[in-house]
Amino acid sequence: MNDGTTICLTLIEGGYVGYDALGWYFVQIPGEAFDAVFEACGGN
């Protein structure tokens, strides 16, 4: 983030993104958005 804050997300096949700080809150995001996040994280 711009202020230097970091967060940990878990990416799961099928377009799911999990956030542990909220008690493993998961959301499903559209394919193109998920692919962009995955690639930004060094995905193959």
PDB file with one MODEL, atoms N, CA, C and O in Angstrom:
MODEL        1
ATOM      1  N   MET A   1       0.838  -1.170   0.000  1.00  0.00           N
ATOM      2  CA  MET A   1       0.000   0.000   0.000  1.00  0.00           C
ATOM      3  C   MET A   1       0.891   1.244   0.000  1.00  0.00           C
ATOM      4  O   MET A   1       2.073   1.175   0.335  1.00  0.00           O
ATOM      5  N   ASN A   2       0.320   2.348  -0.371  1.00  0.00           N
ATOM      6  CA  ASN A   2       1.091   3.587  -0.468  1.00  0.00           C
ATOM      7  C   ASN A   2       1.709   4.022   0.850  1.00  0.00           C
ATOM      8  O   ASN A   2       2.750   4.678   0.855  1.00  0.00           O
ATOM      9  N   ASP A   3       1.079   3.664   1.977  1.00  0.00           N
ATOM     10  CA  ASP A   3       1.602   4.084   3.277  1.00  0.00           C
ATOM     11  C   ASP A   3       2.595   3.091   3.876  1.00  0.00           C
ATOM     12  O   ASP A   3       3.035   3.265   5.012  1.00  0.00           O
ATOM     13  N   GLY A   4       2.952   2.046   3.116  1.00  0.00           N
ATOM     14  CA  GLY A   4       3.914   1.064   3.587  1.00  0.00           C
ATOM     15  C   GLY A   4       3.290  -0.134   4.293  1.00  0.00           C
ATOM     16  O   GLY A   4       3.992  -1.082   4.645  1.00  0.00           O
ATOM     17  N   THR A   5       1.985  -0.099   4.500  1.00  0.00           N
ATOM     18  CA  THR A   5       1.290  -1.214   5.122  1.00  0.00           C
ATOM     19  C   THR A   5       1.309  -2.414   4.189  1.00  0.00           C
ATOM     20  O   THR A   5       1.116  -2.274   2.982  1.00  0.00           O
ATOM     21  N   THR A   6       1.540  -3.581   4.745  1.00  0.00           N
ATOM     22  CA  THR A   6       1.477  -4.803   3.944  1.00  0.00           C
ATOM     23  C   THR A   6       0.369  -5.693   4.486  1.00  0.00           C
ATOM     24  O   THR A   6       0.067  -5.679   5.680  1.00  0.00           O
ATOM     25  N   ILE A   7      -0.224  -6.459   3.599  1.00  0.00           N
ATOM     26  CA  ILE A   7      -1.249  -7.422   3.984  1.00  0.00           C
ATOM     27  C   ILE A   7      -0.928  -8.751   3.310  1.00  0.00           C
ATOM     28  O   ILE A   7      -0.245  -8.792   2.287  1.00  0.00           O
ATOM     29  N   CYS A   8      -1.422  -9.823   3.888  1.00  0.00           N
ATOM     30  CA  CYS A   8      -1.230 -11.151   3.310  1.00  0.00           C
ATOM     31  C   CYS A   8      -2.555 -11.655   2.776  1.00  0.00           C
ATOM     32  O   CYS A   8      -3.545 -11.726   3.505  1.00  0.00           O
ATOM     33  N   LEU A   9      -2.567 -12.002   1.510  1.00  0.00           N
ATOM     34  CA  LEU A   9      -3.743 -12.573   0.872  1.00  0.00           C
ATOM     35  C   LEU A   9      -3.416 -13.981   0.431  1.00  0.00           C
ATOM     36  O   LEU A   9      -2.274 -14.278   0.081  1.00  0.00           O
ATOM     37  N   THR A  10      -4.402 -14.840   0.444  1.00  0.00           N
ATOM     38  CA  THR A  10      -4.247 -16.191  -0.060  1.00  0.00           C
ATOM     39  C   THR A  10      -5.065 -16.301  -1.336  1.00  0.00           C
ATOM     40  O   THR A  10      -6.264 -16.021  -1.338  1.00  0.00           O
ATOM     41  N   LEU A  11      -4.415 -16.709  -2.421  1.00  0.00           N
ATOM     42  CA  LEU A  11      -5.088 -16.855  -3.706  1.00  0.00           C
ATOM     43  C   LEU A  11      -5.388 -18.332  -3.932  1.00  0.00           C
ATOM     44  O   LEU A  11      -4.500 -19.177  -3.810  1.00  0.00           O
ATOM     45  N   ILE A  12      -6.625 -18.638  -4.257  1.00  0.00           N
ATOM     46  CA  ILE A  12      -7.053 -20.020  -4.437  1.00  0.00           C
ATOM     47  C   ILE A  12      -7.661 -20.167  -5.826  1.00  0.00           C
ATOM     48  O   ILE A  12      -8.402 -19.303  -6.295  1.00  0.00           O
ATOM     49  N   GLU A  13      -7.331 -21.275  -6.469  1.00  0.00           N
ATOM     50  CA  GLU A  13      -7.841 -21.566  -7.799  1.00  0.00           C
ATOM     51  C   GLU A  13      -9.352 -21.357  -7.850  1.00  0.00           C
ATOM     52  O   GLU A  13     -10.072 -21.711  -6.916  1.00  0.00           O
ATOM     53  N   GLY A  14      -9.810 -20.790  -8.930  1.00  0.00           N
ATOM     54  CA  GLY A  14     -11.221 -20.509  -9.083  1.00  0.00           C
ATOM     55  C   GLY A  14     -11.555 -19.046  -8.862  1.00  0.00           C
ATOM     56  O   GLY A  14     -12.717 -18.646  -8.947  1.00  0.00           O
ATOM     57  N   GLY A  15     -10.515 -18.233  -8.572  1.00  0.00           N
ATOM     58  CA  GLY A  15     -10.712 -16.806  -8.415  1.00  0.00           C
ATOM     59  C   GLY A  15     -10.990 -16.347  -7.001  1.00  0.00           C
ATOM     60  O   GLY A  15     -11.495 -15.242  -6.800  1.00  0.00           O
ATOM     61  N   TYR A  16     -10.671 -17.175  -6.014  1.00  0.00           N
ATOM     62  CA  TYR A  16     -10.934 -16.811  -4.624  1.00  0.00           C
ATOM     63  C   TYR A  16      -9.723 -16.144  -3.981  1.00  0.00           C
ATOM     64  O   TYR A  16      -8.582 -16.561  -4.185  1.00  0.00           O
ATOM     65  N   VAL A  17      -9.995 -15.107  -3.205  1.00  0.00           N
ATOM     66  CA  VAL A  17      -8.968 -14.398  -2.457  1.00  0.00           C
ATOM     67  C   VAL A  17      -9.368 -14.441  -0.988  1.00  0.00           C
ATOM     68  O   VAL A  17     -10.483 -14.066  -0.626  1.00  0.00           O
ATOM     69  N   GLY A  18      -8.436 -14.909  -0.138  1.00  0.00           N
ATOM     70  CA  GLY A  18      -8.712 -15.005   1.287  1.00  0.00           C
ATOM     71  C   GLY A  18      -7.874 -14.023   2.081  1.00  0.00           C
ATOM     72  O   GLY A  18      -6.724 -13.742   1.741  1.00  0.00           O
ATOM     73  N   TYR A  19      -8.477 -13.503   3.154  1.00  0.00           N
ATOM     74  CA  TYR A  19      -7.825 -12.525   4.031  1.00  0.00           C
ATOM     75  C   TYR A  19      -7.959 -13.009   5.463  1.00  0.00           C
ATOM     76  O   TYR A  19      -9.049 -12.979   6.035  1.00  0.00           O
ATOM     77  N   ASP A  20      -6.846 -13.456   6.045  1.00  0.00           N
ATOM     78  CA  ASP A  20      -6.833 -14.059   7.375  1.00  0.00           C
ATOM     79  C   ASP A  20      -7.217 -13.098   8.490  1.00  0.00           C
ATOM     80  O   ASP A  20      -7.838 -13.510   9.470  1.00  0.00           O
ATOM     81  N   ALA A  21      -6.862 -11.835   8.361  1.00  0.00           N
ATOM     82  CA  ALA A  21      -7.105 -10.876   9.448  1.00  0.00           C
ATOM     83  C   ALA A  21      -8.591 -10.719   9.781  1.00  0.00           C
ATOM     84  O   ALA A  21      -8.939 -10.222  10.852  1.00  0.00           O
ATOM     85  N   LEU A  22      -9.453 -11.137   8.878  1.00  0.00           N
ATOM     86  CA  LEU A  22     -10.898 -11.075   9.123  1.00  0.00           C
ATOM     87  C   LEU A  22     -11.461 -12.460   9.448  1.00  0.00           C
ATOM     88  O   LEU A  22     -12.654 -12.702   9.266  1.00  0.00           O
ATOM     89  N   GLY A  23     -10.619 -13.356   9.922  1.00  0.00           N
ATOM     90  CA  GLY A  23     -11.081 -14.701  10.251  1.00  0.00           C
ATOM     91  C   GLY A  23     -11.285 -15.554   9.011  1.00  0.00           C
ATOM     92  O   GLY A  23     -12.265 -16.293   8.906  1.00  0.00           O
ATOM     93  N   TRP A  24     -10.371 -15.448   8.092  1.00  0.00           N
ATOM     94  CA  TRP A  24     -10.429 -16.140   6.801  1.00  0.00           C
ATOM     95  C   TRP A  24     -11.688 -15.782   6.041  1.00  0.00           C
ATOM     96  O   TRP A  24     -12.559 -16.615   5.794  1.00  0.00           O
ATOM     97  N   TYR A  25     -11.750 -14.538   5.687  1.00  0.00           N
ATOM     98  CA  TYR A  25     -12.825 -14.011   4.852  1.00  0.00           C
ATOM     99  C   TYR A  25     -12.415 -14.231   3.399  1.00  0.00           C
ATOM    100  O   TYR A  25     -11.328 -13.814   3.000  1.00  0.00           O
ATOM    101  N   PHE A  26     -13.261 -14.874   2.608  1.00  0.00           N
ATOM    102  CA  PHE A  26     -12.968 -15.144   1.204  1.00  0.00           C
ATOM    103  C   PHE A  26     -13.975 -14.452   0.301  1.00  0.00           C
ATOM    104  O   PHE A  26     -15.161 -14.362   0.618  1.00  0.00           O
ATOM    105  N   VAL A  27     -13.488 -13.973  -0.813  1.00  0.00           N
ATOM    106  CA  VAL A  27     -14.345 -13.416  -1.860  1.00  0.00           C
ATOM    107  C   VAL A  27     -13.900 -14.012  -3.189  1.00  0.00           C
ATOM    108  O   VAL A  27     -12.739 -14.383  -3.361  1.00  0.00           O
ATOM    109  N   GLN A  28     -14.827 -14.098  -4.114  1.00  0.00           N
ATOM    110  CA  GLN A  28     -14.477 -14.540  -5.456  1.00  0.00           C
ATOM    111  C   GLN A  28     -14.491 -13.320  -6.359  1.00  0.00           C
ATOM    112  O   GLN A  28     -15.460 -12.562  -6.382  1.00  0.00           O
ATOM    113  N   ILE A  29     -13.411 -13.140  -7.099  1.00  0.00           N
ATOM    114  CA  ILE A  29     -13.317 -11.981  -7.983  1.00  0.00           C
ATOM    115  C   ILE A  29     -13.287 -12.470  -9.428  1.00  0.00           C
ATOM    116  O   ILE A  29     -12.878 -13.601  -9.689  1.00  0.00           O
ATOM    117  N   PRO A  30     -13.716 -11.629 -10.366  1.00  0.00           N
ATOM    118  CA  PRO A  30     -13.751 -12.017 -11.778  1.00  0.00           C
ATOM    119  C   PRO A  30     -12.379 -12.451 -12.291  1.00  0.00           C
ATOM    120  O   PRO A  30     -11.348 -11.988 -11.803  1.00  0.00           O
ATOM    121  N   GLY A  31     -12.379 -13.325 -13.261  1.00  0.00           N
ATOM    122  CA  GLY A  31     -11.166 -13.913 -13.815  1.00  0.00           C
ATOM    123  C   GLY A  31     -10.068 -12.927 -14.160  1.00  0.00           C
ATOM    124  O   GLY A  31      -8.915 -13.132 -13.781  1.00  0.00           O
ATOM    125  N   GLU A  32     -10.404 -11.855 -14.877  1.00  0.00           N
ATOM    126  CA  GLU A  32      -9.378 -10.895 -15.289  1.00  0.00           C
ATOM    127  C   GLU A  32      -8.739 -10.207 -14.088  1.00  0.00           C
ATOM    128  O   GLU A  32      -7.524 -10.007 -14.068  1.00  0.00           O
ATOM    129  N   ALA A  33      -9.529  -9.848 -13.098  1.00  0.00           N
ATOM    130  CA  ALA A  33      -8.994  -9.195 -11.901  1.00  0.00           C
ATOM    131  C   ALA A  33      -8.132 -10.173 -11.112  1.00  0.00           C
ATOM    132  O   ALA A  33      -7.054  -9.811 -10.639  1.00  0.00           O
ATOM    133  N   PHE A  34      -8.601 -11.412 -10.968  1.00  0.00           N
ATOM    134  CA  PHE A  34      -7.825 -12.427 -10.253  1.00  0.00           C
ATOM    135  C   PHE A  34      -6.500 -12.670 -10.952  1.00  0.00           C
ATOM    136  O   PHE A  34      -5.455 -12.735 -10.304  1.00  0.00           O
ATOM    137  N   ASP A  35      -6.537 -12.805 -12.270  1.00  0.00           N
ATOM    138  CA  ASP A  35      -5.309 -13.036 -13.034  1.00  0.00           C
ATOM    139  C   ASP A  35      -4.327 -11.887 -12.855  1.00  0.00           C
ATOM    140  O   ASP A  35      -3.123 -12.121 -12.756  1.00  0.00           O
ATOM    141  N   ALA A  36      -4.815 -10.654 -12.810  1.00  0.00           N
ATOM    142  CA  ALA A  36      -3.941  -9.494 -12.630  1.00  0.00           C
ATOM    143  C   ALA A  36      -3.278  -9.528 -11.252  1.00  0.00           C
ATOM    144  O   ALA A  36      -2.084  -9.255 -11.132  1.00  0.00           O
ATOM    145  N   VAL A  37      -4.047  -9.861 -10.214  1.00  0.00           N
ATOM    146  CA  VAL A  37      -3.478  -9.966  -8.862  1.00  0.00           C
ATOM    147  C   VAL A  37      -2.458 -11.098  -8.813  1.00  0.00           C
ATOM    148  O   VAL A  37      -1.369 -10.934  -8.263  1.00  0.00           O
ATOM    149  N   PHE A  38      -2.806 -12.230  -9.380  1.00  0.00           N
ATOM    150  CA  PHE A  38      -1.923 -13.390  -9.388  1.00  0.00           C
ATOM    151  C   PHE A  38      -0.601 -13.068 -10.078  1.00  0.00           C
ATOM    152  O   PHE A  38       0.466 -13.405  -9.564  1.00  0.00           O
ATOM    153  N   GLU A  39      -0.665 -12.428 -11.222  1.00  0.00           N
ATOM    154  CA  GLU A  39       0.549 -12.050 -11.951  1.00  0.00           C
ATOM    155  C   GLU A  39       1.366 -11.024 -11.174  1.00  0.00           C
ATOM    156  O   GLU A  39       2.596 -11.092 -11.171  1.00  0.00           O
ATOM    157  N   ALA A  40       0.703 -10.073 -10.516  1.00  0.00           N
ATOM    158  CA  ALA A  40       1.415  -9.058  -9.725  1.00  0.00           C
ATOM    159  C   ALA A  40       2.153  -9.677  -8.547  1.00  0.00           C
ATOM    160  O   ALA A  40       3.132  -9.120  -8.051  1.00  0.00           O
ATOM    161  N   CYS A  41       1.676 -10.833  -8.107  1.00  0.00           N
ATOM    162  CA  CYS A  41       2.312 -11.536  -6.984  1.00  0.00           C
ATOM    163  C   CYS A  41       3.385 -12.515  -7.448  1.00  0.00           C
ATOM    164  O   CYS A  41       3.923 -13.276  -6.643  1.00  0.00           O
ATOM    165  N   GLY A  42       3.694 -12.497  -8.728  1.00  0.00           N
ATOM    166  CA  GLY A  42       4.739 -13.375  -9.248  1.00  0.00           C
ATOM    167  C   GLY A  42       4.232 -14.720  -9.718  1.00  0.00           C
ATOM    168  O   GLY A  42       5.012 -15.661  -9.866  1.00  0.00           O
ATOM    169  N   GLY A  43       2.936 -14.824  -9.955  1.00  0.00           N
ATOM    170  CA  GLY A  43       2.349 -16.093 -10.415  1.00  0.00           C
ATOM    171  C   GLY A  43       2.880 -16.516 -11.768  1.00  0.00           C
ATOM    172  O   GLY A  43       3.422 -15.718 -12.532  1.00  0.00           O
ATOM    173  N   ASN A  44       2.709 -17.769 -12.032  1.00  0.00           N
ATOM    174  CA  ASN A  44       3.178 -18.333 -13.316  1.00  0.00           C
ATOM    175  C   ASN A  44       2.019 -18.609 -14.215  1.00  0.00           C
ATOM    176  O   ASN A  44       2.206 -19.083 -15.336  1.00  0.00           O
TER     177      ASN A  44
ENDMDL
END
